[in-house]
Amino acid sequence: MIVCVADFFTENLIGEAELTTEAILKPSREHVVKILSENLDLEFIKKYENAKWIIGNLTRIDKTILDYISSSSLEYHFIEYDYKCCILRMPEYHKRVNGNCCKENTVGETIIPFFLNAKTLWFMSKGQKEWYENEYPAFKDHENSYVLSSIFDEQTINAILSMDCTNKNNVYLIQQSPHPLKGTEQGIQYAKDNNLEYELFSKLPYEQVLEKFAQSRGFIFLPTEFDTCPRVTIEAKMLGCDVITNENVQHRDEEWFNKDSSSIVSHMRERLEFFWNTI
């Protein structure tokens, strides 16, 4: 049996982490029990103490429950989607505005032991993994620490592969978001500076976003802070877009991301298989 804990699932919210979690769970040949992190309590843990646990985003979990799991014999596998060692989940930004981040407060002191006691520890990109290992040297000694990357299920991959990308327009898409991390204004300025025709998009159904990528020449994504492995850049690449990013896209320089669409698809499938074979 598999127990999966997360702040949200795709039934509650269609976000990047939620889509990856759902894609991970789909191939499981075991029964999967999902629970929202805010609802997790000792009674539930003890009921499923012999199960294999997959834990994702957990900002809504009670601290005493987190401490209990960390010190228990529970077999849990943790997927770090962003930077939960930081209360803002943006550690470099936090350092700039505050002079330091969360290493020596209750956030860092609670979450780091939880990470290190996981049976397997999964990061979204090499850049993210290296950041943690530089900030917290104990991570270098974790024997079962891996890079996963964002994951796509077969249904999504097949939908992407079936789309016609042969009649592209001259438009560069830019994701419109109020979140400062997403760099909407930076993307607009880049398009203007380089005389690129651009179009903003937001709050579209997932299928429509994919269709836009299939029809468009490119995608500009210039986040202002670390974005560990944004799915939207991978979708754009698989749909033949010229993807313009910066160093804050932390998987940007990984070999697989700079190959053709079929190679990226192969990488997605390989990582999912590797995950299940490893845990």
C-alpha positions in Angstrom: 0.0 0.0 0.0 1.1 3.6 -0.8 0.2 6.6 1.3 0.7 10.0 -0.3 0.7 13.2 1.7 0.5 16.6 0.1 -0.9 20.1 0.7 -3.1 19.7 -2.3 -3.8 17.1 -5.0 -5.2 17.7 -8.5 -8.6 17.2 -7.0 -8.1 20.4 -5.1 -5.7 22.5 -7.2 -4.1 22.2 -10.6 -0.6 23.3 -9.9 2.8 22.2 -11.1 3.6 20.1 -8.0 0.1 18.6 -8.0 0.4 17.5 -11.6 3.8 15.9 -11.0 2.5 14.1 -7.9 -0.5 12.8 -9.8 1.8 11.6 -12.7 4.0 9.8 -10.2 1.0 8.0 -8.5 -0.8 6.8 -11.7 1.5 3.9 -12.6 1.4 2.5 -9.0 0.3 -1.1 -9.0 -0.4 -0.8 -5.3 -3.5 0.7 -3.6 -2.9 4.5 -3.1 -4.4 6.4 -0.1 -4.2 10.2 -0.4 -4.4 12.5 2.6 -4.1 16.3 2.7 -1.2 17.4 5.0 -3.5 19.5 7.2 -5.6 16.4 8.0 -2.7 14.2 8.9 -2.8 13.0 12.6 -1.3 10.3 14.8 -4.3 8.1 14.4 -3.9 8.0 10.6 -0.2 7.5 10.8 -0.5 4.5 13.1 -3.3 3.0 11.0 -0.9 3.0 8.0 2.4 2.6 9.8 3.4 -0.4 7.7 2.7 1.3 4.3 5.2 3.0 2.0 4.7 6.8 2.3 5.3 9.4 -0.5 5.4 12.9 0.9 5.3 16.0 -1.2 4.4 19.6 -0.3 3.7 19.8 3.4 3.4 23.4 4.5 0.1 22.8 6.1 1.3 19.9 8.3 1.3 20.3 12.1 4.9 20.7 13.4 4.4 18.0 16.0 3.3 15.5 13.3 6.3 16.4 11.2 8.6 15.8 14.2 6.9 12.5 14.9 7.3 11.2 11.3 11.0 12.4 11.3 11.9 10.4 14.4 9.7 7.4 13.7 10.4 4.1 11.8 8.0 5.1 9.1 9.3 4.4 5.6 8.8 7.7 3.9 10.1 9.1 0.6 10.2 12.9 0.3 9.9 14.9 -2.8 11.2 18.5 -2.4 9.4 20.6 -5.0 10.8 24.0 -4.0 12.6 25.3 -0.9 10.6 24.4 2.2 13.7 25.2 4.3 12.6 28.8 3.9 9.3 30.2 5.2 9.0 32.2 2.0 10.2 29.2 -0.1 12.5 31.7 -1.8 15.7 31.5 0.2 17.9 33.8 -1.9 15.2 36.5 -1.9 14.8 36.0 1.8 18.5 36.5 2.3 18.5 39.8 0.3 15.6 41.3 2.2 16.2 39.9 5.6 20.0 39.5 5.7 19.6 35.8 6.4 17.2 32.9 5.8 15.7 30.3 8.1 18.7 28.0 9.0 18.5 28.8 12.7 14.8 29.3 13.3 12.1 26.7 13.7 11.5 26.3 10.0 15.0 25.2 9.2 15.5 23.3 12.4 12.3 21.3 11.8 12.4 20.6 8.1 16.1 19.7 7.6 16.1 16.7 9.9 12.8 15.6 8.2 14.6 15.8 4.9 17.6 13.9 6.1 15.7 11.1 7.7 13.7 10.3 4.6 14.5 6.8 3.1 14.8 8.5 -0.3 15.1 12.2 -1.0 14.1 13.6 -4.4 14.9 17.0 -5.9 13.5 18.6 -9.0 16.8 19.6 -10.6 20.6 19.4 -10.2 20.7 23.1 -9.4 18.2 22.7 -6.5 20.1 19.6 -5.2 23.4 21.4 -5.3 22.0 24.5 -3.5 20.9 22.3 -0.6 24.2 20.5 -0.5 26.1 23.8 -0.4 23.8 25.3 2.3 23.5 22.2 4.3 26.6 20.0 3.9 24.9 17.0 5.6 22.8 16.6 2.5 26.0 15.4 0.7 26.1 12.4 3.0 22.5 11.3 2.3 23.1 8.0 0.4 19.7 7.9 -1.3 19.3 11.5 -2.7 18.3 11.9 -6.3 17.2 14.3 -9.0 13.7 13.4 -10.2 12.6 16.4 -12.4 9.0 17.3 -13.2 7.0 14.2 -14.3 4.3 13.8 -16.9 1.8 11.0 -17.2 1.3 9.0 -20.3 -2.0 10.6 -21.1 -0.4 14.1 -21.2 2.7 12.9 -23.1 0.4 11.2 -25.7 -1.7 14.4 -26.0 1.5 16.5 -26.6 2.9 14.1 -29.1 -0.4 14.1 -31.0 -0.5 17.9 -31.5 0.4 19.6 -34.8 3.4 21.9 -34.4 4.0 22.5 -38.1 2.0 25.7 -38.5 3.5 28.0 -35.9 2.9 31.7 -35.8 5.5 34.3 -34.9 4.3 34.9 -31.3 6.3 34.4 -28.1 4.1 33.5 -25.2 4.6 35.0 -21.7 2.8 33.6 -18.7 1.0 36.4 -16.9 1.2 35.9 -13.1 1.0 38.2 -10.1 3.6 36.2 -8.3 7.0 38.1 -8.5 8.9 34.8 -8.9 7.3 34.2 -12.4 9.0 37.3 -14.0 6.1 38.5 -16.1 7.4 42.0 -16.4 10.9 40.8 -17.2 9.5 38.7 -20.0 7.6 41.6 -21.5 10.7 43.8 -21.3 12.8 41.1 -23.0 10.3 40.8 -25.8 10.2 44.6 -26.3 14.0 44.9 -26.2 14.4 42.2 -28.8 11.5 43.3 -31.0 9.6 40.0 -30.5 5.9 39.7 -31.0 4.4 38.5 -27.8 1.2 37.4 -26.1 0.3 37.1 -22.5 -1.7 34.2 -21.2 -3.2 33.2 -17.8 -5.8 31.0 -16.2 -6.4 28.9 -19.3 -7.5 25.3 -19.1 -4.4 23.0 -19.3 -5.3 21.7 -22.8 -5.5 25.3 -24.1 -2.1 26.1 -22.8 -0.7 23.1 -24.7 -2.5 24.1 -27.8 -1.0 27.6 -27.6 2.5 26.2 -27.3 1.9 24.0 -30.3 0.8 27.1 -32.3 3.4 29.6 -31.1 7.0 30.2 -32.1 8.4 30.5 -28.6 8.0 31.0 -24.8 9.7 33.5 -22.6 10.1 32.6 -19.0 12.5 34.7 -16.8 11.7 34.1 -13.2 13.2 36.4 -10.7 14.0 33.7 -8.1 14.8 30.0 -8.3 12.2 27.9 -10.0 13.4 24.3 -9.5 12.0 22.6 -12.6 9.1 24.5 -14.1 6.8 22.2 -16.1 5.7 25.0 -18.4 9.2 25.2 -19.9 9.2 21.5 -20.5 5.8 21.6 -22.2 6.9 24.4 -24.4 10.1 22.5 -25.4 8.1 19.3 -26.2 5.8 21.3 -28.4 8.6 22.8 -30.5 8.9 26.2 -28.9 12.0 28.4 -28.8 12.3 28.6 -25.0 14.0 31.7 -23.6 15.0 31.4 -19.9 17.5 32.5 -17.4 19.7 30.9 -14.7 16.8 30.8 -12.2 15.3 28.0 -14.2 17.3 25.4 -12.4 17.1 22.6 -14.9 18.0 24.9 -17.9 21.5 23.5 -18.3 20.8 19.9 -17.8 21.6 17.8 -20.9 18.2 16.2 -21.4 16.4 19.6 -21.5 18.6 20.8 -24.4 17.7 17.8 -26.7 14.8 17.3 -29.1 11.2 16.6 -28.1 11.4 12.8 -28.4 14.5 12.8 -26.1 12.8 14.9 -23.5 9.8 12.5 -23.6 12.2 9.6 -23.1 13.7 11.4 -20.1 10.3 11.9 -18.5 9.4 8.3 -18.9 12.9 7.1 -17.6 12.7 9.3 -14.5 9.3 7.9 -13.5 10.5 4.3 -14.0 13.6 5.1 -12.0 11.5 6.6 -9.1 9.4 3.4 -8.7 12.3 1.1 -9.1 14.2 3.0 -6.4 11.6 3.3 -3.7 
